[in-house]
Amino acid sequence: MLKTGKVVALERTSELLKAASSNVLRFKLDGPLPPQFEGKARVTGRIVQLPAHDAHEIEQHLAVIREAGLRVEDVEIRKADLEDVFLDVMKEREAVA
């Protein structure tokens, strides 16, 4: 993967996918995302996607949202894909730069 003309990741696709968080929690939210998720979540309109390594982390994410008085809709848990890896790598390299 290249960013501003520099190589930021050179591993095989399978290795990049292994290094990614194993799951993505995706849902629609009826209000602003709690500040705890700033920088972690990918938000497109009402749709929020959060990385989650296991069921416990998914439960924690949902508990924070409930405690903020928000309601989630259309909850989906899926495996991380190459787009998720790409965005994580680019965000990680941005923080380092």
C-alpha positions, 0 to 999 in steps of 0.5 A: 500500500502506498501513501503520498508516494511512500510504501506503508505496507508491503505484506501479502493480503492474507497477512494484512487480513490476519493482522486486522481486528477480526470483526467489525460491528456495524449499525445505524445510530439515532444520534451523535457518536459518543466521544469514546469512539472518536478516531476508532469508528468509521461513520457514514451518515447514520451508519457506524462501523467499529472494530471489535476483536471479540464478543466482549468488546462488542458488548462493551461498545453497545453498553457505551452507546446505551449509557449515552442514551442512544438507540442502535438499529440494524446491528451487524457483525462481520469479518474485517475485509481488505477495505477495513485493513486499508483504512486502518493502515492509512489511519495508523500511518497518519498518526505516526507522520 
